[in-house]
Each structure stands twice: as C-alpha cells, then as structure tokens.
Amino acid sequence: MSKTQWLAYLKPDYKAAALVEYSVNKQIFVDSIRASSTCPYFRSRLPDDDPRKPILDHEGYYITPYQPGDDPAHHSRITSSRQKKQWRFYGWTDDDFNVLPIEYKTNKNGFRDVHFSNEPGVACFGCSNTFGTGLHSDQTWPSQLQKKLGQKTWNLGIPGLGLEPLIWYALNWLDEDLPNLTAIALFVPPLGRALRARFKKEQNYFFFDRWKNLLDRETLNTDIKHEVLDGVIATSQIATNVAIKTLELIAKNKNIPFVCLTMDETPANDWARDMQHRGPQTMDSIADRMKDKLQLKL
C-alpha cells in the first residue's frame, strides 16, 4: 500500500500530521511527552483535588500515582480469584487485595529520574519497560543497573510511543542535558508503534499517539484494516532500525559504548502491578544482561 493509499483511510486532520514536519522548542516537547505519556492528565482540566491530577512539588518534580494501563480502571478489571492471587503473589496488593501505591515522579524534562546534571552516567533508552510502568522507580532496570555498575544511570524511558520521541530528544538536547555520558544502553520496544503527532494549538503541545491506536478505533473493512496495520508494523520496524542506528552513531561520535537488548532476549519471569509489564526480577535480569554487554565494550 502506497503512502497516498494509506492516507486515504485517515481522517483529514490526521493527514496533515503525517505530511508535515514540525520544528519544536524544548518546552513544547517536554510538555508533549508529559501530557501524552510520562505524566498522564498533565494538561487535563481535572480539578486540583482529583487524585489523578499530577502534583508539582517544591523541587520541580511532577508526581502522579497513575500511568496508562496502571490505574484504577485497569485494576478493576482484575476480578478473577486466580488473577487476584497472582497480584498478591507478586506483591502488588495486601492480604485483603487492596492495591498498594506506586509513585511516578518525573523531572523537569519529563523523565522518571532525578533532575539531569553533568554527573557522569549511562543513558538508558526505552519504552514503558524502561520507564517502569507498574513498578517502583528503584525496581526499573536502569535503577538496578546503577547498583550493579556503581555509577549513575539516567532513565530516558518514554511509555507507549516507540523510539521516535526519544530520538527527537537525543538529537536536540541530550548533549545539553547530560554532557558527560559514559555509555548508551537501549531496551528495544515492541513493534507496531509508528508515531503520529497532533498539535493542540490551544494548549501549545503535541498529543503523541500511535497510528495503530487510531486504526484500532476506525470502522474499516477487515481486510483493509489488516493491510494497513501490516503497513504500520513494517513502518515501525524501519523506524526502529533507524532509531537504533542513530543512537549507535551518537555513541560513536561521543566515543562511548552502545549496547542494545531486545525483549526476545529477556523473557518475563514476573510481572509489574498492571500484570502486563515485566516485573522486578525480570528487570534485574535485564540489568545483568546490560552490565555484561557494557563490560565487554569497556
């Protein structure tokens, strides 16, 4: 299917987003990943006392107890006795099956880490399995890798959107925010995450989403939908390959190691609070694999 045919199935306001390249300043980008992914409800009109509303603390961090897929609406769907026992087995509820809290705390740049600085460390790129959806921050693989290496790691995970926003960030602001990187590590997201971006002029940010999410909601002939979704996945594979190569070249330009790990190399041994993402034990295995790969290149 050609690009023209593909666009023919999309609503007119989405066609512009597919054809136009935007030049974005840093604050718009930060607000965009917050509102779209790392800090849900950041730009919402929820009242301030709504528990979903992110809170800005005195140090400049945004704090929320929720992530897409790991919120009360999702938890309420875990209803069977078997699911609840698994939930408790993995430590996400108390003995009465009350869900235990998780704090999602993002820095001034929208990432789940302390505020960026010139401290030497490893930049850890990836999706929600890097960000740590359904996990406490100290259970993520970047945090566990930090303990194993004995040096700072920087969590640059963005949930749900693939690698394109991360590459956008890395090419524009990585040197400015983290000038003393010692390595770049990437945990590759799953395919099917070809990005689309809609600019919300009234709120001055982009809403980042995936073409697949749109097509899942569209009423299309089944054969057409499958054909277009196949195109989305193929596009995602190309974009992922380009992103991996881009990060490799950034590392080469800095004369630092680059390592890459795929989800196939690290099957899940346990599960996060949402029962969809990898759990703390699996994160520990990912950190071990990353450490081994890094040490081979040092």
N, C-alpha and C positions, 0 to 999 in steps of 0.2 A: 504494500500500500504506500502510495506516494504521500509526501507531506501535505500536498493540496487535498488529496482524498481524506486524509486523516483529519485535517482541519474542518472539512465539510461536515463532520459529525459533531463538531463542538459548537456551543452557543457563541454568538458574535462577540460578546465581551471577553471571551476566553481566547479568541483568535489573536487579538492584539497582544496579549501577554506572551503568546507563543512566537510572535514575529518580531517583537521589539526588545532590544537590549537596553537595560536601564543603567544609568550611572548613579550610584547610590552613595550618600555620605555615611560615615561610620555610625552615627547615632541612629539613623533610619534603619541600618542593618541590624544593630543591637536590638532596637525596639521590635523589629520584624521577627527575629528568632525568639525573642521573649514571648510575644503575643501568639506566634504560630506554634511554638513547640516547647521551649525550655521553661517558660513561666506562664502556663495557661491562665486565661482571664486577666492578663496584664492590662489590656486596653478595653476590658469589658465595662459595661455600665452597671455592674453589680453594686449593691450598696456596700459601704465600707465594713459593715458588721457581718457580711456574708462570709462563712468560713472558707469559701473557695477563693476569695479575693486575696491576691498576693499582698504581703505586708512589706513595706520598705523600712528596714531598721536604721539605727543611727550610724552604722558603718557603711551604708550604701549597698547592702545586700537585699535582694528580694527573696522572701520566704513564703512558701506555699506547701500545704500538706498533700497536694494532688498533682497527678500527671495524667494525660490522656490514657485511658485504659487501666489506670490505677487510682480510681476514685470511687465514691460510694455507689454510683450507678453500676459500675463493673462488679464491685464486691457483692452487691445484692443478687447478682446472677449466679454466684457460687452457693447453690442451695442444697445439693445432694449431701447425704451423710458422708459419702466417700470423699467428695471434694473438700468438705469441711475438715475431715480427719487429715487429709493431705496438707491443708492450710496450716493446721495446728502442728503437724509433724515438722513442717519446715520453719516453724517458729513465728508465724505471722499473726497468730491470734493467742489470746489467753485461754485458759481451760474452759471458759464459758463461750468460746468462739467470738469474743469481741476483738475487732481488728485493732492491732497495735499501730501506733502512729509512726509516720516517716516524715522527716523534714527535707524538703527540696529547697536548697539555698543557693541562689545564683549570684554571681559577682557583677561588677559594673559593666562587663562585656557580655553578660547574658549566659555565661558558662557556669557549670556547677563546680566551682573551685574557689579558693581564696582570690582576692584581687591580684591581678597579674603584676609582675615585678621583673627586675633584672636578675633575680636569683637563677642560677644555672639549673636546668632540669630537662626532662623528656616531655615533648608534646605528644599527647595521646589522643588520636583522632578516632571517630567512630559514630555510631548511632545511639539508640536508646540503651543498648547493651554496654556502651561505654559511659554514657551519661549516668546510668544506674536507675532506670525506671523500676520501681518496686523494691529498691534496695536502699539501705542507709549509705551515706557517702563513703564511709570507711570500708564498705564491702565491695565497692567497684574495683574492676581490675586495675585502673590507674592508681588507686589508693593502695592496693595490695602490692603492686609493682614498686611503688615508692618504698615500702617497708623492706622489700627483698633487695632492692638496689642500694638503699641507704642514701638516696638523693631525691630531690623534689621531682614529682611528676605533675604535669598540667593536664587536667581533664577538659578536652575540647570536644566532647560528645554532644551531638545535636539529635534529639529523638525524632524518628519517623520520616525524615526528609532526604535520606541518602547523603551523598558526599558533596553535592554541588554547593550548598551554602558554606560548607567548610573550606572548599577550595577558594570560593569567593573571599572568605575571611583570610585564608592563608596568603593569598597573593597580594592582598591590600594592606593588612595590618599586623601580620604575625611578627615581622621584624620590629615594628614599633612597640608591640605589647610584650613580647617575650624575646628580647635581644640576645640572650645567652643560652640558647638551646644546646643540649648535648646529644640529642637524638630525636628522631621522629618515629613513633610507633602507630600503626593503624590496625584496628579490628574492623574488617570489611563488613558493611551492612548487607542484608539480603537484597536480591534484585527486585525490580518492579517499582523503583522509587524515582522515576523520571519526574523532575520537579516542574511545577507551574507556579507562577507568581502573579498575584493581582494586587495592584496598588490601591490602598484605601486612602484616597486623597483627603477626606475629611479628618482622618486620624494620623496621616503622614507616616504610614508604614505599609510594608508589603505583607499580604497574607500568603505565606508559603504553604503549598499543598502538593499533592501528587496527582498526576493525570489519572492514575489508576483509581483513586478515590472518586474522582468525577465520573469516570466511566462506570464504576460500580453503581452509581446512582442514576445514570441515564437509562431511559427506556429505549433500547435499541434491539434490533433483530439479533438473536443469539449468535448467529454465525458472524455477523458484523462485529459484535462486541468481542467475541473471542479473537477475531482477526486484529482488532485494534489493540486489545490487551497484549497480544503476542508482540505487536509493534512496540508497545510501552516497555515490555520486558527487554526486548532486543535493544531499544534505545538506552535503557538503564544499564545494560551490560557494557555498551560502548562508553557511556558517561562514566561508569565505574572504572573501566580500564584507563580512561584519560585521567581521572582523578588520582588513581594510584600512581601513574607515571608522573603526574605533576608534583605530588608530594615527594616522590623519589628524587626528582630533579631539584626541588627546593633543598632537600637534604644534601644532595651532591654539591650544590652551589655553596652551602654552608660548611661543607667538608665534615659532615656528621653522619652517623649511621642511620639508615632507614630500614625498618623491619615491618613485615606485614603478616597478618594472620587471618584466616577465613573461618567462618562459622563451622564449616565441614571439618576443620581440624580440631575443633573443641566441642564435641557433643555435650549436651546438657546432662549434668549429674544431679542437679537440684533446681529449684525454681524460686523466683522472686515473689513478692507479695501478690502481684497480679496473676501469678501462675502461668505466665506466658514468656517472661524473660528469664534468662539464666540466673541462677541463684548464687549465693556467696561461695560455695565450694567450687562451682564451675568458674567463677571469677578468679579464684585462687589458681586454678589450672591454667587459665588464660595468662595470668601474670607470670606463672612459671615458664610458659612457652615463650612469652615475650622476653623474659630475662635471658633465657637460653639463646635466643636468636640475637639479642643485643650483644651478649658476651662473645659470641662467635665473630662479631664485626668490630669489637673494640681492640 
